[in-house]
Amino acid sequence: MTRTESDYDMSADAFRRGLGTIDMAMTGSIPLPSHAGTATQESPAAGASLERDPGMPASTWRMRSDAWEYLRFAVKRLVYGNDDVDLLASDGEIRRSLRSLETVEMYWAGFGQRYVAAITELLEAGDYRVALDRIGRVVNRLRGDTVPEEPRDEFGDEQERSEFTADADPRPRFEVLIVDETTPTERDATRSEALRLRSSADDFIYEFVIVPSADDAVAAVLTNPNILACVVRPGFSERTRQRLSRDLRETIDLARAEVAPGSAPARSSLASVQRVLGLADTLAAIRPELDLYLMAGAHIEDLAGALTRRFRRVFRREDQLELHLSLLRRVSHLYDTPFFSAIQDHARRPVGVFHALPVARGGSVVSSKWIKDLADFYGLNLLLAETSATSGGLDSLLAPVRTLKKAQELAARAYGAKHTFFVTNGTSTANKIVHQALVAPNDVVMVDRNCHKSHHHAVMLTGARPAYLEAYPLNDFAFYGAVPLDRIKQLLLDYRAAGRLDEVRMITLTNCTFDGIVYDPERVMAECLAIKPDLVFLWDEAWFAFAAFHPVTRRRTAMAAAKRLEQHLGSTAHAAAYREQQERLFTPDGTPAADELWISERLIPAPSARIRVYATQSTHKTLTALRQGSMIHVYDQDWVREAEEAFHEAYMTHTSTSPNYQILSSLDIGRRQVELEGFELVQRQLDLATSLSQAIARHPLLRRTFRVLTAHDLVPGDNREIGRPMPLRDGLSSMWQAWATDEFVVDPSRITIEISRTGVDGDTFKHEHLMDRYGIQVNKTSRNTVLFMTNIGTSRSAIAYLIEVLVKLAERFEEQQAQRDPEIPLPAEVPMPPLPDFSAFAAKYATDALLPDGDMRAAFFRGQQRGAVEHVRHDELRERVAGGAQPISAGFVTPYPPGFPVLVPGQLITAEVLDFMAVLDTREIHGYDPLRGYRILREA
């Protein structure tokens, strides 16, 4: 819904707070007190002081938008208001906003710094109406509104008039970064040339962003998500002359420091080649989707052969047409959706249906009196696209050779994988496919005990022996964190000491967890490979698909970590460091040093270690895809030799021969979306979550009722180095540092609220208060917490509505507390017992007494046999345990929440498990019948 001008009148204070943030973020200056004339209903209070609003993070796209909106609001008051005070002279925010925009507009195309300077001159001259028109043009473009095709004459030169006219063009628009030290005249000439080359036959429109330095180039790709390509000219300088915030300055330095420039080509005499290589590598690391081009003069032949890996093409300056065509063609490749387009073509074709699916083409629907509301509700295209055909431009998911094969290859490119496979029945099935492909009966799989139930089921189906890893418990909040690396290393060392390390085949971990705890996959894999160099890794990234499209979160995805690890293993510096560490870890006769040294050191894997990494991803959970749309990403150096055939057999085992084409189409077009605008969407998602957390922390009523859990609550101090509780709240550089160094970090898009002071439990808060009363959906609670997840579809209006609802609920809870009769005692709260660790497999199912793995498959199928199981109610079972009995679970018992199996087949049932189950107040417990009790194995 479009906001009206009155919306901005009523929210002037919010604009002023945001503007103060802009000024600090872009110039480092401190906002001064504001005086906006007479205080009226339509204006902020006179003398209102400004402070930095941490709820408005230093995200430049958002600052830019809010600054232009505020300028429009303020200048409109100058045009139509009746204030006697000269608002321009008294309102410092207007001037600070103009200064900030004059800086930030360098990094966006279309208007630029001179445009802001011209508006400043108009305001200083008192020509407020023309200034308002110019500001309105920017606001309209930012909103995506239609702009009149005929701009007024006073709007500047022909180029500027052409830009305004093009705003009404419906074609998708992107921006191209040029890095070069240029004069204003040269910049105008470059932009004019781009306008001249435009054609009505082009599918897209682009505009240039021209910056003079490497710093500015990094700033541009960090702040402007519209940039999809970059042209580097060797004439750029290193350092910026812009007045940047400390946060942006530090982020630029961090980004550039992480990428070591490559070696200059031997045949090249250009002194600037090293700088060009360093900048290209930095930009590619920040935004892998960027298309990089080099535009050079002399020695172009040498450069063309040496820089192919960094740049798509090398051009001479006069090759403007070739560059133009290359830019458009590359974006067309990103825009391509082969399978979605094939489905569209199929739906438009007249065909005769003489195969399965009566619903295809709407045959059984549109002529029926009783079911045609199906087409009315979902639309005819859904039925026209329904088919079981694999020809005519379509493809078979089980053996793709055309459109589906290409769609999966494009997805692999987008996510940084070597291979990607679409899955139409969720990540539960994806997990089972990977397990079956990679492990065999009696292989040991080290698995997080608190992972999704599909992993436990997969281990049972394959006959592998699970060795459960224990995550650190968060007993105060009734859920688990993640598995510390030292526990993983210790268990590997225990297997080595027992002579069974060769049995350990795979490690599977959840990254990130449901509650937002994120591992450092590169470190985990490197140190584990240092102990066993042929380990296979499965990362369950069901809730982390979005992370591949932001420069900070990407580093902790399995695919990005695998790529970096492969690069490190191939370097000479890594080989030297490995040899040096081996001298400490082994005695001269080859005996390993004490485990304490292996645990304390950051282990370095052998250069010969194999990178075998798999990631399963619930695309539908955090990106655009229909329900159950998932992917499997593969980065396996031994794919052809070790895994390909087995993987395809497992894929055939679990994949339907009648996959849903609508799900596949959504995976295809969803990939297009994140390649073209994923950075913008994810950045917005993170910003809005940070705004929510800060709003709760700042509001006096909300902070009395609710508490946002931070990294200090969710990650033990020993597992983090950056001390800030919510790093993104302090700026992108703080988040960058934490995600580069800490063992565990917290996904900032997830906000966990502790609700103990409301007097209700999480399940009641979710169903009775949020959903039933206000229609707010959340999908995870614990006994005293509620998890709010933002996603790429979350809007600022949705965040505002949630805050409004939380305020109403806080008022309600406070009123209930105030009206309570103090003479009636509150019911005693049953304390939550500690979260139970995995007890052990019963002796008959345990492999040995020293290590934790066991034969869960045998116990499961024993529990399927008639007469092998008895049902025992909770109280009776507690008495048996107290009397010394050791009952054995016959199946999985999984309460929701917390959502992991408390009991698995073959596990000993202990008093700790029963104490935990006794106080659960969840509505859903799989594998447990409250009337009949637990399923336990009878003694043979």
SVG drawing of the C-alpha trace seen along z (x, -y; Angstrom):
<svg xmlns="http://www.w3.org/2000/svg" viewBox="-23 -34 85 98">
<polyline fill="none" stroke="black" stroke-width="0.4" points="0.0,0.0 1.4,-3.4 2.0,-5.8 0.3,-9.1 1.8,-12.4 -0.1,-12.4 1.8,-9.3 5.0,-11.2 3.6,-14.1 2.6,-11.7 5.9,-9.9 8.2,-13.0 10.0,-11.9 10.9,-8.6 12.3,-10.4 14.4,-12.7 15.8,-9.7 16.6,-7.9 18.2,-11.1 20.4,-11.3 21.6,-7.8 22.3,-8.7 24.5,-11.6 26.5,-9.5 26.7,-6.6 27.9,-8.5 29.9,-11.4 30.7,-10.4 29.2,-13.6 27.1,-13.8 23.5,-15.0 22.7,-18.2 19.4,-19.3 16.7,-20.2 14.3,-23.1 11.5,-22.7 9.4,-25.7 6.1,-25.8 5.1,-22.5 1.8,-21.4 0.0,-18.2 1.7,-18.0 5.2,-18.8 7.7,-17.3 8.0,-18.9 10.1,-22.0 13.5,-21.4 13.3,-17.6 16.8,-16.3 18.3,-13.7 20.2,-10.6 21.6,-7.7 18.8,-5.2 20.5,-1.7 17.2,-0.3 18.2,-1.9 21.3,0.1 23.9,-1.4 22.4,0.0 22.8,-2.6 19.9,-1.6 17.6,-2.2 19.2,-5.4 19.1,-6.7 15.4,-6.0 14.5,-7.5 16.6,-10.6 14.9,-11.3 11.5,-10.7 12.2,-13.0 13.5,-15.7 10.2,-15.5 8.2,-15.8 10.2,-18.7 10.4,-20.7 6.7,-20.2 6.2,-22.0 8.3,-24.8 6.1,-24.9 2.7,-24.5 3.2,-25.2 2.3,-28.3 5.3,-28.4 6.7,-31.8 10.1,-30.4 12.6,-29.8 12.6,-26.0 15.7,-25.6 17.7,-27.9 16.4,-26.2 16.2,-22.5 19.6,-21.1 18.4,-17.7 17.7,-19.0 21.3,-20.2 22.7,-17.1 20.5,-15.0 21.7,-16.8 25.4,-16.4 24.9,-12.7 23.1,-12.2 25.8,-14.1 28.1,-11.4 26.0,-8.3 24.6,-9.2 28.0,-8.6 27.3,-4.9 23.9,-4.9 23.1,-5.6 20.6,-8.0 20.9,-11.2 24.3,-11.6 26.1,-14.2 25.6,-17.1 21.9,-16.5 21.9,-16.8 24.1,-19.9 21.6,-21.4 18.8,-20.8 20.8,-22.4 21.3,-25.5 17.6,-25.6 16.7,-25.5 19.3,-28.1 17.8,-30.4 14.3,-29.8 13.1,-28.0 11.3,-25.4 8.7,-24.3 11.3,-23.3 13.3,-21.6 10.2,-19.7 9.6,-18.5 13.2,-17.3 13.1,-15.5 9.7,-14.0 11.3,-12.5 13.8,-10.6 11.2,-9.4 9.0,-8.2 11.8,-6.2 12.7,-4.7 9.1,-3.7 8.8,-2.4 6.0,-4.9 5.3,-6.1 7.0,-9.3 5.5,-11.7 7.2,-11.2 7.7,-14.9 9.9,-16.5 9.8,-20.3 12.5,-22.3 14.2,-23.5 15.1,-19.9 18.5,-20.2 20.3,-18.9 19.2,-16.3 20.8,-13.4 18.9,-14.2 15.7,-14.6 16.3,-11.2 16.8,-9.6 13.5,-10.9 11.7,-9.8 13.2,-6.3 11.6,-6.0 8.4,-5.0 10.1,-2.2 8.8,1.1 11.9,3.1 14.0,4.5 16.8,2.1 20.2,2.7 23.4,0.8 27.0,1.2 29.9,0.0 32.9,-1.7 36.1,-2.0 38.2,-4.8 39.6,-8.2 37.6,-10.5 36.6,-14.1 32.9,-15.3 33.1,-15.8 34.3,-12.2 31.6,-10.8 28.9,-12.7 30.3,-11.4 30.3,-7.8 26.7,-8.1 25.6,-9.8 27.2,-7.0 25.2,-4.4 22.0,-6.3 22.9,-6.4 23.5,-2.6 20.1,-1.8 17.7,-0.1 14.0,0.7 14.9,4.3 17.0,4.6 15.4,6.7 17.0,4.7 18.1,1.1 21.3,0.3 23.0,-2.8 26.5,-3.5 27.8,-4.2 31.3,-5.7 33.7,-5.8 37.4,-6.9 39.0,-4.5 39.2,-0.9 37.7,-1.9 34.7,-3.5 34.3,-0.4 34.0,1.8 31.7,-0.7 29.5,-0.7 29.1,3.1 28.5,3.3 25.8,0.6 24.1,0.7 22.4,4.0 21.4,2.9 24.9,3.3 25.2,6.5 28.4,5.9 31.7,4.0 34.1,2.5 37.6,1.9 39.9,-0.6 43.5,-0.6 43.4,-4.3 41.7,-4.1 43.3,-5.2 43.4,-3.2 41.9,-5.3 38.6,-7.3 38.3,-11.0 34.7,-10.5 33.8,-11.2 32.7,-7.7 31.5,-6.4 33.8,-4.4 31.7,-1.3 31.8,-1.5 35.5,-2.4 36.3,0.7 34.1,2.9 36.0,1.9 39.3,2.6 38.1,6.0 36.9,6.9 40.1,5.9 42.3,7.5 40.7,10.9 41.7,11.2 45.4,11.5 46.1,10.2 47.3,12.7 50.7,12.7 51.2,10.4 51.5,12.1 55.1,12.7 54.9,11.1 53.1,8.0 55.0,4.8 52.0,2.9 52.6,1.7 48.9,1.5 48.1,5.2 48.6,6.2 46.1,3.5 43.6,4.6 43.9,8.3 43.4,7.4 40.3,5.3 38.8,7.9 39.3,10.7 37.8,8.5 34.7,7.6 34.2,11.2 34.5,12.4 31.9,9.8 29.4,10.3 30.2,13.5 27.2,12.8 29.0,9.7 30.2,9.9 33.7,8.4 35.2,6.8 38.6,5.1 38.9,2.2 42.5,1.5 44.7,-0.1 48.3,1.1 49.3,4.7 45.7,5.9 46.9,9.1 49.0,10.0 46.2,9.2 43.6,11.2 45.6,14.4 46.5,13.7 43.3,12.4 40.7,14.8 39.9,16.3 39.1,12.9 37.4,11.1 34.8,12.3 36.3,10.2 39.0,7.6 38.1,4.6 39.7,1.6 38.1,-1.7 36.7,-2.1 34.8,1.2 31.7,-0.4 29.2,1.5 30.8,4.9 30.7,4.0 27.1,3.0 26.1,6.2 28.1,8.3 26.4,6.6 23.0,7.3 23.8,10.8 25.2,11.7 22.1,10.4 20.0,12.4 21.9,15.5 21.0,14.7 17.5,14.0 17.1,17.3 14.7,19.8 14.8,22.8 12.3,25.0 9.9,22.3 9.9,21.0 9.3,24.6 6.3,24.9 4.9,21.6 5.3,22.7 3.6,26.0 0.7,24.3 0.2,22.1 0.3,25.0 -2.9,26.7 -2.3,30.4 -4.4,33.6 -4.1,35.4 -4.1,39.2 -2.1,40.1 -2.5,39.9 -3.7,36.9 -7.4,36.1 -6.7,32.7 -4.2,31.8 -5.3,28.9 -8.3,28.6 -10.0,31.5 -11.8,32.9 -12.3,29.4 -13.5,26.7 -16.6,28.5 -17.6,29.8 -20.4,28.2 -19.0,29.5 -15.3,28.8 -14.7,25.8 -14.1,23.6 -10.7,25.3 -9.8,23.4 -11.6,20.2 -9.4,20.3 -6.0,21.3 -6.4,20.1 -6.4,21.9 -2.7,21.6 -2.1,24.1 -4.2,26.7 -2.8,25.9 0.7,26.4 -0.1,29.7 1.3,32.7 3.2,35.9 5.0,35.4 8.7,35.2 9.0,34.3 7.9,31.3 10.5,29.0 10.0,30.5 12.3,32.9 12.5,35.8 13.7,35.1 15.1,38.6 17.2,38.3 17.3,34.7 19.0,33.9 17.4,30.6 15.6,27.8 15.7,29.4 19.4,30.2 20.1,26.6 18.0,25.3 20.0,27.4 23.3,26.2 22.2,22.6 21.3,23.3 24.8,24.8 26.3,21.6 24.1,19.4 24.9,21.3 28.6,22.0 28.2,25.8 29.8,28.2 26.4,30.0 22.9,29.2 19.8,31.4 16.2,30.4 14.0,32.2 10.2,31.9 9.4,33.6 11.3,31.5 14.7,31.6 13.7,34.7 13.9,36.6 17.1,34.7 18.8,35.8 17.8,39.5 19.2,39.3 22.6,38.1 22.8,40.6 22.0,43.5 24.4,42.4 27.4,42.0 27.2,44.5 26.8,48.2 25.7,50.6 28.1,50.5 29.7,47.2 29.9,44.8 28.1,41.5 28.8,38.8 25.6,36.9 24.2,34.0 21.7,35.7 19.5,32.6 19.3,32.6 16.1,33.0 14.5,36.4 15.1,37.2 18.8,37.7 18.0,40.3 15.6,42.0 18.2,42.0 20.8,43.6 18.3,46.3 17.4,47.0 21.0,47.2 22.1,49.4 24.9,47.0 25.8,46.7 25.1,43.3 27.7,41.8 25.7,39.0 27.3,35.6 25.9,33.5 25.2,29.8 25.6,27.4 22.3,27.0 20.5,23.8 18.6,25.0 17.2,21.6 15.4,21.5 14.7,25.2 16.5,25.7 20.0,26.7 22.7,24.7 25.3,26.3 28.1,28.9 31.4,27.4 34.3,28.3 36.4,29.6 33.8,32.3 33.8,33.3 37.6,33.5 37.7,35.5 35.3,38.1 37.4,38.5 40.5,38.9 38.7,41.5 37.9,43.5 41.6,43.2 42.8,44.4 40.4,47.4 41.7,48.3 38.3,47.7 38.9,44.3 38.6,46.1 34.9,46.9 34.0,43.2 32.5,42.2 30.6,39.0 29.8,36.1 26.4,34.3 25.6,31.1 22.8,28.5 23.9,25.1 22.2,23.0 20.0,24.5 16.3,23.8 17.2,21.2 19.8,19.5 23.1,20.8 25.6,20.9 28.8,22.9 32.0,22.0 32.0,24.9 35.4,24.1 37.1,24.4 35.1,27.5 35.9,29.3 39.6,28.3 40.2,29.5 38.3,32.7 40.2,33.5 43.4,33.0 42.5,36.0 40.8,38.0 41.5,36.7 38.8,38.6 35.8,37.6 32.5,36.7 30.5,33.8 26.7,33.3 25.5,29.8 21.8,29.6 21.2,26.0 17.4,26.2 17.0,22.8 20.1,21.2 19.4,21.0 19.3,17.2 22.8,17.0 24.5,17.6 23.4,14.1 25.0,11.8 28.8,11.2 28.9,11.8 26.5,14.7 27.8,16.5 31.2,17.2 29.5,19.7 27.6,21.7 28.9,25.1 29.6,24.5 31.5,21.2 33.5,22.9 34.3,25.9 35.6,23.6 37.8,21.6 39.1,24.7 40.0,26.2 41.9,23.0 43.8,23.0 44.8,26.6 46.5,25.9 48.6,23.0 52.3,23.3 51.8,21.3 49.3,24.0 51.7,26.8 54.5,25.1 52.2,24.5 51.0,28.1 54.6,29.5 55.5,27.2 52.4,28.3 53.0,32.0 56.4,31.7 54.5,30.7 51.6,33.2 53.7,36.3 56.9,37.6 59.8,38.6 58.7,42.2 55.2,41.2 53.3,41.5 50.6,38.8 51.0,36.3 48.5,36.1 44.9,35.4 45.1,32.1 47.5,30.7 45.3,31.8 42.3,30.2 44.0,26.9 45.6,26.3 43.8,25.1 44.5,28.1 45.8,27.8 44.7,30.6 47.1,32.3 47.3,30.7 46.2,34.1 42.9,34.1 39.8,34.5 37.0,31.9 33.8,33.9 30.9,31.6 27.2,31.9 24.5,29.4 20.7,29.9 18.6,26.8 14.9,26.1 14.7,23.5 11.0,23.0 11.7,22.1 13.8,18.9 13.7,18.1 11.0,18.1 9.8,21.6 6.6,23.6 6.2,25.8 8.6,28.8 10.9,27.3 14.4,28.2 17.9,28.6 21.0,30.8 24.3,29.0 27.5,31.0 31.1,29.9 32.9,33.3 36.3,33.7 35.7,37.5 32.3,37.2 32.8,39.2 35.1,41.8 33.3,42.3 29.8,40.9 28.0,40.2 26.5,43.6 25.5,44.3 24.0,40.8 21.9,41.3 20.6,44.7 19.7,43.0 18.0,40.2 16.0,42.7 15.1,44.5 13.5,41.5 12.3,39.3 8.8,39.7 8.4,40.7 5.6,38.0 7.4,34.9 5.4,31.7 6.3,29.5 5.0,26.4 7.5,26.9 10.4,27.4 9.4,24.3 9.4,22.3 12.9,23.5 14.0,22.4 12.5,18.9 13.4,18.5 17.0,19.0 16.7,16.2 15.3,13.9 18.2,14.4 20.9,14.1 19.5,10.7 18.3,9.2 19.2,11.6 21.8,9.3 19.2,6.5 16.5,8.9 18.8,10.5 20.2,7.2 16.7,5.8 15.7,9.0 18.7,8.6 18.0,4.9 14.3,5.4 15.1,8.1 17.6,5.7 15.0,3.0 12.6,5.3 15.1,6.3 16.1,2.7 12.4,1.6 11.8,4.1 14.9,3.0 14.0,-0.7 10.3,-0.7 9.8,-1.1 6.7,1.2 8.1,3.9 11.4,4.1 9.6,4.6 7.7,7.6 10.0,9.2 13.7,9.7 15.6,10.3 18.1,13.1 21.5,12.2 24.8,14.0 25.6,13.5 22.5,15.7 22.8,18.2 26.6,18.8 28.9,19.6 31.7,17.1 34.4,19.7 32.9,20.1 33.0,16.4 35.7,13.7 33.8,10.6 32.2,9.4 29.2,7.5 25.8,9.2 24.2,8.3 27.1,7.4 24.9,6.2 23.3,3.6 26.8,2.1 27.3,2.0 28.3,4.3 32.0,4.3 31.2,5.6 29.1,8.5 31.9,9.1 34.5,9.5 32.3,11.8 31.4,14.0 35.1,14.2 36.4,15.2 33.8,16.7 33.2,20.4 29.5,19.8 27.4,16.8 23.7,16.0 21.8,15.5 20.5,11.9 17.4,12.6 16.0,14.6 14.8,12.9 14.2,15.0 12.1,13.3 12.1,14.5 8.5,14.2 8.7,15.4 7.3,12.1 4.1,12.5 3.0,15.4 2.2,17.7 4.2,20.4 5.4,20.2 2.8,22.6 0.0,20.5 1.6,17.3 1.9,18.6 -1.6,20.0 -4.0,18.0 -2.4,14.6 -0.4,14.2 -2.3,16.4 -5.9,16.6 -6.1,13.0 -3.9,11.1 -3.2,13.5 0.6,13.5 2.3,16.8 5.4,18.2 6.6,21.7 8.8,22.3 8.4,21.8 10.0,23.2 8.6,23.2 9.6,19.5 10.6,18.3 9.1,17.4 11.1,17.2 10.3,14.5 11.9,15.1 12.2,12.5 12.6,13.5 13.1,12.0 9.3,11.3 9.1,9.4 8.1,5.8 8.6,2.8 4.8,2.7 4.9,6.2 7.5,5.3 5.5,2.3 2.4,4.4 4.3,7.0 5.6,4.2 2.1,2.8 0.8,6.3 3.5,6.8 2.7,3.5 -1.0,4.4 -0.1,7.8 2.3,6.2 -0.4,3.8 -2.8,6.7 -0.3,8.8 0.5,5.8 -3.2,5.1 -3.8,8.7 -1.0,8.5 -2.4,5.3 -5.9,6.7 -4.7,10.0 -5.9,10.6 -2.6,10.5 -4.1,12.9 -4.5,15.6 -1.1,17.2 0.2,17.9 0.4,21.5 3.9,22.8 5.9,23.0 7.3,26.5 11.0,26.0 12.3,27.2 14.9,30.0 18.1,29.9 17.8,30.9 18.8,34.6 21.9,35.8 21.8,39.0 21.9,41.7 23.4,44.7 22.5,47.6 21.6,50.7 24.4,53.2 22.9,55.6 22.8,52.8 26.1,51.0 29.2,51.6 31.5,51.5 31.5,50.1 34.0,47.2 32.4,45.5 28.9,44.2 27.8,45.7 25.2,48.5 23.0,50.5 19.8,48.5 18.5,50.3 18.4,53.6 16.5,52.1 14.0,50.4 13.1,53.6 13.0,55.6 10.4,53.0 8.3,53.9 8.0,57.5 4.8,58.8 5.1,59.5 8.5,57.8 7.0,54.5 5.1,53.6 3.5,50.3 4.3,48.9 2.7,45.7 4.9,42.9 4.5,43.5 5.0,47.2 8.1,46.8 9.5,44.3 9.0,46.9 10.8,49.5 13.8,47.2 13.9,46.2 14.0,49.9 17.1,50.5 15.5,51.6 17.0,50.5 14.1,50.3 15.0,49.9 13.1,47.7 11.4,49.5 11.0,46.3 11.5,42.6 9.9,40.2 10.0,36.7 8.3,33.8 7.5,30.6 9.1,28.4 12.0,29.0 11.7,31.1 14.5,33.7 14.1,37.3 14.4,37.6 14.5,41.3 15.7,43.4 15.3,47.2 17.8,49.1 18.4,46.2 18.2,46.8 15.4,44.9 16.8,43.1 15.3,41.0 16.7,37.8 14.7,38.5 11.5,39.2 11.9,36.1 12.2,34.0 9.2,35.6 7.1,35.2 7.2,31.4 6.8,30.9 3.7,28.9 3.8,29.3 0.7,30.4 2.5,32.7 4.8,35.7 5.4,38.1 6.0,41.8 4.3,41.4 0.7,42.3 -0.3,40.6 -3.0,43.3 -0.9,46.3 2.6,45.0 6.0,45.6 6.9,48.4 9.7,50.5 11.3,53.7 10.5,56.8 13.4,58.8 14.3,61.6"/>
</svg>
